[in-house]
């Protein structure tokens, strides 16, 4: 799909009504000289006032959820946000939805929302890498771009998208790849849906969407443990003692760990047969594959009953595993969900 829509065409037929759902983030922050850094400061209404050009595109209604730095996002807020989005999707007076969000955990929020909501109206998440105090703040441009995207007919594709720095990215595949550059997000091999420039919104791809989960009411504890040279396995043992129901192991390459970690995993599974270990990878691209045998290789991990995690990164693997556990899925179904090639 290589479709282009001009602003003139998308605005034809009268203004649309867009819900601006606010959660905080850098786009809503200003620098406080007393504390020496950016802090949450702006309401949704104040953000709209700083971008008067938005009135040319649509009418807005502000829907506040929280006003926090996204480093403090959690599953309770995710679920509150998801329920709010479902309600807005059923509102006949709303044509599209923008979610303002901090960049630290934007990829996790986008992934979670896509797992529990099949977008029935155009929905996109945006934010900023630079606070509203900065002369060259990127928030206003990102917000305008997001609105322009939502006004195109191709925005209703079942996917909750991320729009940042002129890119339209599949919310299932989006990843933050830079800690400070405004070009901080991409979708890897899976997820760039299109681009925005001064004159057009151009669509390149259509996202593949997976089946959605119910919005959970409980949150099983799932931890992430990194494999690294010399790792003793004590973090795995501590997680199990602390009540975890599953652990995502961030392994090497195509899904390998040291002999020490392998033996710790084997010991846990010997005593807790229903415990779920899932192997992910430190590599930014690629699948978990049963290539290497022996203690620590993915072949022998799979024989132990460890779930091979497919192509999802560790943080997204954790979210998906939590949702599977919330749904009381058996291990066989969890394996199937993670290994199906159309995960994105």
N, C-alpha and C positions, 0 to 999 in steps of 0.2 A: 504494500500500500504506500503510495507516494502522493499524498493529497495535500493541497495547500488551500488555506482559507485566509482571505484578507480581513482586516478589522471591519472594513466597510460592509462586507457581506455578512459577517457574523452578527453585527449590530442591527441588521435590517429587521424590521417588524416590531420595533419597540424594545424598551429595556427589559432585561430579565431581572429576576429577584434572586440575589445570592446571599446565602447565610455565611457569615464570617465567624467561624468557630475558633475561639482563642484559648490557647493553653500556656501562653507565655513565650519564653525563648528569647534569643538575642534580638529578634525583630521587635520585641516589646521592651527592650532594655535601654537604659541610659547609664552613662558613667557617673557614679557618685564619688566625688572627690574625697569625701570623708572616709569611705571604706577602701578607696583606691582601685575600684574596678566597676564593671557593668553589673547592674542589678535590675530585676523586674521593676518596670515603672509605668508603662503605657497601657491603657485600656484599649479595647478594640475600637471604640469610638475615636479615641485620640490618634490611633494609627491611621484610621480613615481620613482624618483631618489633615494629616501630613502628606497625603497623596490625593490631592483634589482631582487629578485626572481620572480617578476611578469612576467619578460621577458620569463621565462620558460613556462608560460601558454598561453600567448596571446600577440598580438600587440595592442597598445592603441592609441586612438586619444582623446585629451582633449577638452572638450566642456564647457567653463566657462559660468555660468549664473550670479552668484553674489559671493562675498566673504565676508560673514557677520557672526556674531554670530546668531544662529537660534532663539534667543529671539526676533530678529527684523524681522522674517518672517511675511509676510502678504499675502492677497489674490491676490494682483497684481503680486507678485513674484511667487506665486503658479501657476497662469495662464500662466505667461511667461515660467515657467518650464514645464508645461503640454504641451504647444504648441511645445516647443523644443523636448520633448520626442516623440510626435506624428511625428514630422519631421524625427527624428532619426529612428523611427520604419519603416518608408517608405524608408530609405536609404539601398539599396541593399549591400553596402559595410560594413554595421555594423551587427554583429551577436548577440550582447547582450549589455546591458547598466548597468553601475554602477552609482548610484547617491551618492555623498558624502554630508553628511548633519549633522548639529549639533543635539545633542540629546534632547535639551530642547523641541523642537517642532517636533521631528521626527515622533511621532505618528500621529499628525494632518496632516502633509504633506503626509504621507503614506496613510492615510484614504482619504484625498481629491483626491490624484492622482488615487486611485483605484475607486473613484466615477466617474471620468471623462475619464479614459483611461482603455480599456480592452487590456491588454498587448499582442501584437502580436509578440513580441520578449521577451526573458528572461530579466527581469528588476529587480534589487534589490537595496535597499538603505542600506548604512552602514555609520559608523562614529566612534567616539571614546569617551571614558569617560576620557581619560588622554591625555594631550596635547603632541605635538611632542617633547617638551623639556624634558619630563620625561623619565628616563632611562628605565622604564618598560611600555612605551606607548603601548596601545592596538590597535591603529589604523592600523599599518602594518599587524598584524595578522588578524584583521577583514577584511581588504581589500583583502588579499590573500584568506581567506575563502570565501568571496563573489564571487571572480572570479572562484574559484573551484566549487561553487554551480551553477553559471551561465553556466558552461561548461557541466553540466550533462543534459541528455535528459529530465529529469523530471522538469527542471526549467521553461519550457514553459508551464505554467498552467493557464494563464490568469490573474494571480495575481502579483501585484508589491509587492515583499517581502521585509522584513527587515532581514538582517543578522548581528547579534551581538553576541559576546562571544560564538561562537560555535553553535548558535541556528538559525534555519531558521523559520521565523515567518510570518504568514499571515498578510499582510499590513493592512487589514481591522480591525484586532483584536488586533494588537500590542499596548502595553501600557508600558510607562516608570514607573517602580515600585520602583526604588531606585535612590536617588539624586546623589550618588557618587560611589557606587560599580560598578565594570566593568560588573557584571551580573545584568544589570539595566533594561532589557526588557524581557517581556514575552507576551504570547498570551492568558493567562487565560485558560478557558475551551475550547476555540474555535480555538486557532491559532498556536500551534507548529506544523510545517510541517515536520521538520527533524532536524538532528544535523550534525556537522562537527567535525571530529577528525583528528589526524595526518595522517591517511591513507585513510579514506573514507568519502564520503558524503552519509549519509543515510536518505532516505525519509520515513516518517511514514504516512503522510496524504496528501490528495489533497484538496485544498481550494474550497469552494463554493463561486461563484462570483455573484454579483447582477447586474442588468441593470445599464448602465452608463448614466450620464447626459452629456449634451453639456458643453463645457468649457464656463463659464459665462462671460458676458461682463459688468455686473453691480453687485453691491455688497450691497444688502439690509442690513441695520443695525439690527443685532440680538445680544442681550446681554445675559449674564448669571448672575442669582441672586441666592445666596445661602440662603437656609432656615437654621435658627439657633435659639435657644431659645431667645426670646425677639425681634426677627426681626419685625420692624414696618411696612414694606411695602413701606417706603419712596424711597428705591432704585428702586422699580418697577415703582413708579410714576415718578421718575427722568428719567428713561430710556424711558418711553413713551413720556415725554415732550421733550426729546432730539431727537425724531424722529425714535425710534426703530419700526420695523415692526413685531418683534417677540421677545419673551423672553423665555429662557430655565430656568426653576425653578429647582434648585438642592434640591430635597426634601428628606424626611426621608424614610428609609426602602423601601417598595414597591411603594412609590410615594405619600407621605402625607406631608401636611404643617400645620402650626398653623391656628387657626381661624382668626387671624389678617391678615395673608397673603392671606388666602382664600377670605376674604371680600374685600381686595384690588384688587385681581384678578377679582372678581365678579363686582366690581365697574368699572374697566377698560372695561370689556367686555360689560357692559351695555351701555357705550358710544361709544365703538369702536368694533362693532360686527365682523369686519374682522380681528381684531388683533389675532395673534397666540401665545398662551401660550402653552409650552410643558413642561411636568413634567418628570424630570430625577431623579436620586438618588445619594446620597452621598456614598452608598455602592459600593464596587468595583466589586461585582458580583451580578447577578440576574436581573429579569425583573420587570418592572412597572406593577402592577396588581390591578384591582379594587376590593380590599378586604374589606377595611374599609370605612364605611359610616359616615355621619355627616359632619359638616363644617370642611374642611381641609382634609378629607379622599379622596382617589383616586376615590371612587364611585361618590361622589358629585362633584369632580373636572371634571370628565368625563361628568357628566350631564350639567355642565356649558359650555362645549365645549372645555375644555383643552385637548390637545393631550397627550395620554399616550405614553411615549417614548420608550418602549421596553427595550432592554438590552444594548443599547449604553451608554457610559459614557457622561457626560455633554459637554465636548469639541467637541466630535465627533457628538453629537446630534446637536450642534450649526451649525457645518459645513453642515450636511445633511439638516437641516431646511433651511439654507441659499440657498442651491442648489434648494430645492423645491420652495422657494419663487422666485428665479431667473427664474424658469420655469413657474411661475404663476399657480402652481398647486392649485386646490381647497382644502379646509380643508379635505374633504372626502378622497382625494387621499393621502394627507400627513399622515393622520391617518393610511391608509392601508400600506404605505411604512414603517412607524415606527413599526407597530405591526406584520408584517409578520415574521414568525419564522425563515426563511432562510436568515435573514439580513446579516449574515456572509457567 
